C-alpha cells in the first residue's frame, strides 16, 4: 500500500514541530491542564515571553493548538488529536 507523499510530509512536519523540548513541555502541560494562558506557561517554563510566543506561533500555525481570548488573556488548548496521541505515547 502506497502512502501519499503529502501525508508523509504532514506527519513529518508534526513530528518536527513537536521535537523541540519547550514545545513538548507546552503540549504536555496543556494536555494535563486542559488550557492555560501565556503568563502561567511562562512562569512554569522559565523562558522569556518572546521565546514562548515563537513556540506558540509554530504550534498554532500547524493547527496543534488554538487560543481563545478571555478578557485580556488568551488561553491555549491542544486541538490536534494526533499530537495528543503522540504526547501520551511518549509520556
Phi, psi and omega in degrees: 000128182264129177269135179301140182301320182296328178293316177299319179295320178298315181294319179296320179294319177300312180296322180297314181292321180285347185284002178263134183305320181293317179292323175301316180295318179300308183295317179301316180294320180292323177295317181295314187268346182093306176196155177207161176263170183297320181301315180295314181297319181298318180295316181291321184274341182056050176234155177298152181301321181296321178294315179299318179299322178296317179295316178298322178300318179294319179293321177293317183300328180269001178075026179274324179232164171222154179246140178237125181283130174229099185068235181272348185258153171249126179256129183258148176213156180277131180241353183265113183296325178296319179297319178299315179298319180296313181295318179296325178291324181286324186244000000 
